[in-house]
């Protein structure tokens, strides 16, 4: 199955995660960081014409904090909140496919703390080196992502480290919620452009989805701010690692069934986050899957822009949102999905480039440099 149509109730859960998100002051915190700047929002007018839709906007996170990805928003905010409560913590630990681990290592270093980062078997040397650059001790395991997360949690108990994981489960929910709160910054940054007060200037958002924490923060923001006037939201997953799609089909959180072979390393995850799943169920309009070929096409599309559109450097996971849009337009089998989300020539689309060329060697081979 390539997609699942959801009919959400658009209701926010009045629980601990909702309270943490509601009390977020992430943008005020991030503005105080020395290398903070608002990430650019590009309007790709010529690509819009080629795709026969009204507007395509791309929020480009590739320059965020010099990390080449958006994950620093969540990790820095969460670690600051944690240290405000307990400044004696010395070691932060996490599991990662790359970008989150780099963000934790960077966030620990700017607070003069240590970090230990576990990575799964398929993590490339370039991604490992990028984490180590920020002072993280990187340990690669012969495990998949989900197994690596479990291992990191156990090592934190044995070594008295603090786990800063961007996925949640029963008994581990507060820190992932703080990470989600940090992500709210880049939605608030658009409140003077497309996220207007009463109704946004966009109709549909395509969001790449791993464990679900980041897209859930987006869903929460738009449900909280606009309620019934929120845009339609489509989640995009690799077809070989689609835990959210399978969870919708089985009506419970489950691990993906695929072989987890995908170039979209940041989306190659396991069972959806508990915090995220509750929000996604209530506010996501559809879930779809894409092949590696579609994300490579999207990477090339952004790197080789139409006429005078901006050139955007987008990695394998970063381009997945655009890849989802391209598939909707090109694949006639998705006609029911397009009808469900009201995708047509008048649609205004928001895409996030969540990472740049985080694996430069892979990037160059894909865009034919």
Secondary structure, 3 states (H helix, E strand, C coil): CCEEECCCCCCCCCCHHHHHHHCCCHHHHHHCCCCCCCCCEEECHHHHHHHCCCEEEEEECCCHHHCCECCHHHHHHHHHHHHHHCCCCCEEEEEECCHHHHHHHHHHHHCCCEEEEEECCCCCHHHHHHHHCCCCEEEECCCCHHHHHHHHHHHHHHHCCEECCCCCECCECHHHHHHHHHHCHHHHCCCCCCCCCCCCCCCEEEEECCCCHHHHHHHHHHHHHHHHHCCEEEEEEECCCCHHHHHHHHCCCCCCCCCCCCCCHHHCCCCCCHHHHHHHHHHCCEEEEECHHHHHHHHHHHHCCCCCCCCCCCCCCCCHHHHHHHHHHHCHHHHHHHHHHCCCCCCEEEEEECECCCCHHHHHHHCCC
